Amino acid sequence: PWPLQREPVSPRQIAGGLVSLAGIATIVSRGEPQRLLALEFQAGDAWVLLAMPVWGIYSVLLKRRPGGLTGIEFLFVLSLAGTLMLAPGALLMNLQGMAMPSAAEAAAVLYIALGTSVLAYICWNRGVAVVGASAAGFTIHLLPAFGTVLAILFLGERFAAFHAAGIATILAGVLIATRR
């Protein structure tokens, strides 16, 4: 069978996805739908949109992982391949005289590599193994909710009614889509 053969999407999942999308739109628009028309897209937005289908393909292909590799071994192989692909660019930047990172910058990169990459991938891979790529994919809809809470806690954003409405709508959509 085609390696990207996807799990069937149910009407409940479509409905849940639309409900959670409404919650995301509520947060992004700050509760004012006309603001969505004024959004400006930047180059980084294009990179995120490009990464989304790649992430989906990765998630679906997790079940086709070579049988002889554990999840950690598989993650190591992927990380090694990614490092080898990025190494020429890093070398080129170094040869062009770009400064080497300071100790604090190197520590930050190490934290990102281990904490938010390796640990996150281990958790994601396990989640996909337990509930499947389709259901796990809906946890992505929670990112704006978590981002909102973190912005309130760490960046001093003021909590507003649209935050509560958006988060509640996102949670409702995810529950609708993933409940069995």
N, C-alpha and C positions, 0 to 999 in steps of 0.2 A: 504494500500500500504506500501511497504518497506520504513521505515523512512528515509533512506539515498538516496531515489530515487532522482537522480540528474536532473537538467535542461539539456535539450539537448544542446550539444556543436555544434555550427555552423562552417562551413568551414572558415568563416570570423574570428571567434574567434581563431581557430587553426592557421590561417595565422598570425593574430595579435600577438599571443603568441610566435610564432617562430621569428617574426621580433623583438619583445621586448627582447627575449632571445639573439638574435644576438647583440643587444645594450648592454645588461648586459655583454656578453662575451667580447665585445670591451673594456668596462671599466675594467673588471677583468684582461684582458690580456695586458692592457695598450697599445692597438692597435697593439700588436704583437701576432698573433694567436698561434705561437709555444710555447709561455709562458703557455698556457693552459695545455700542456703536462707535464709541470714541477710543476704543483700545488700539494701541499701536503695537505692532509686532516687530521684534528685533531679531538679529541673527541668532541669538541664543535660543529664541523660541523655535526657530527652524530646526536647530540641532535637537531640541527636545522632541519635536514632532517626528523627526527622522529616527530618533532612538526608540520611540514607542513601538513601532512594528518589530524592530530588532529584538526588543525585550520580550515581546509576545512570542516571537519565533523561538527565542532561547527557552522560554518557559514551556512551550509545547514540546520542544525537543529534549527536555530533561528526562522524559520517560523513555527516551531512546539512548540513554547513557550506556556506554559499554558495560556489559555485565560484570566484568572483572574489576571494575573500579568502585570503591566506596564513594559516598558523597564528598568526603574531604579530599580524597585522591583526585576525583574528577575536578573539583574546584582548584586544586593545585595545578593540574594540567592546563586548565583554562587560564589561570593567572599567569603561568609561565609563558603560555602562547601570547597572551596580551602584552606581557613585559617584553618579550622578544620583538613583537611588532612595534612597540613604542620606542624601543632602545635606539634605533637609527635616528629618530627625530630628536631625542634627548642628546645624542652624541653630536648631531649637527648643530643644535643650539649651543652646546658647550664649545664646539670648534669656532663658532661665530663670536666668541668672547662674552657670552652671557654669564652673569655672575652665578656662582654656586650658591645654594641656599645657606642661610645662617643656621645655627644649631636650632633655634626656635622654629624656623621654617621647616627644617628637616623633621623635627619632632611632630609638627602639625601634619606633614605629609604621612609620616609613619602612623599617626593616629587615624587619619582618613583611610589609609591602606588597611589597617587591621580592624579598627572599630566599625567604621561605616561601610567598609567593603567586604572584607572576609567574613566578619560576624553576620553582616546583613545577608550576604549570599548564602551562608549556611542556614540561616533561619528561613530565607525565601525558598531554597531548594527543599528543605524539610516540609514547609507548608504546601508546596506544590505536590510533593509526594503523598501527603496525607489527604488533601482535599481536591487535588487536580488543578490543572492550569486555569480552567474557566472560573472556578470559584475563587482561587487565589488572586486572579487578576482583578477582582473587585476590591481587593484591599488597596489597590492603587488609588481608588477614589477617596480613600481616607487621607491622602497626603495633604490636600488643602485644609482639612479639619485639624490635623496635627500641626501644620504650618501656622495656622491661626492661633492655636493654643500656645505654641512656642513663641510667636511674635508678641502675644500678650504677656507671657511670663518673662521673656528675656529682652525684648526690644521696646517695651513700654507702650505697645499699642493699647488703646483703650477698648475695652469690651463693649460691644454694642448689640442691639437687638438683632441686627442682620447676621452677626456672628452666630448667635444662638439658633436662629432660623436656618441658616446655611448648614451648620453642623448637624442639627436634628434631621434635616432633609437628607443629607448625605448618609447618615447612619440608617435612616429608614430605607433608603434605596439599596444600601449594601445588605441590609437584613432581608428585604424583599427578594433580592437576587440570589442570595446564598442559602436561604433557609431550605431545609429539606422536609 
